[in-house]
Amino acid sequence: MASNMRRAAAFTALWRALVSHREGPSIGTRLGAVPRMVWQSLKGRYDGGARIMLMLGGAFYLVSPIDLIPDFLIIPGLIDDVLIITWVAGAFLSETERFLKWEDSRIPRVVIDGDMA
């Protein structure tokens, strides 16, 4: 159930990124957040480590010569690759957006009470 919800969130994030013009962080901001996201996951501060590993697994599946459905079976071989690419892209968008929100919530906000004269 939870994996279906995460999958739906990933596809939703991908769809929003494809059809919207300026919604959410830019791709440059997302790419810049990846090293911080990995570092915070390795330190145990951010809970996205499993999702990062799944995205890496999907990327390695795409570039590896081992394929569950061989590409010489043109249509089925390409469909599984398209599904993996779509999932990895959606998961990337969803996870980086979640990380950036998490990171932003950790920034302390300082409010100084006083009169402006």
VENFENUR-V985347 format. One record per helix or strand of 2 or more residues. SS is the DSSP state (helix for helix, strand for strand). FROM is the first residue (numbers start at 1). TO is the last residue. Records with the same first field share a line. If there is no record, write none. Layout:
SS = FROM-TO ; FROM-TO
//
This chain:
helix = 2-19 ; 27-42 ; 49-63 ; 74-105
//
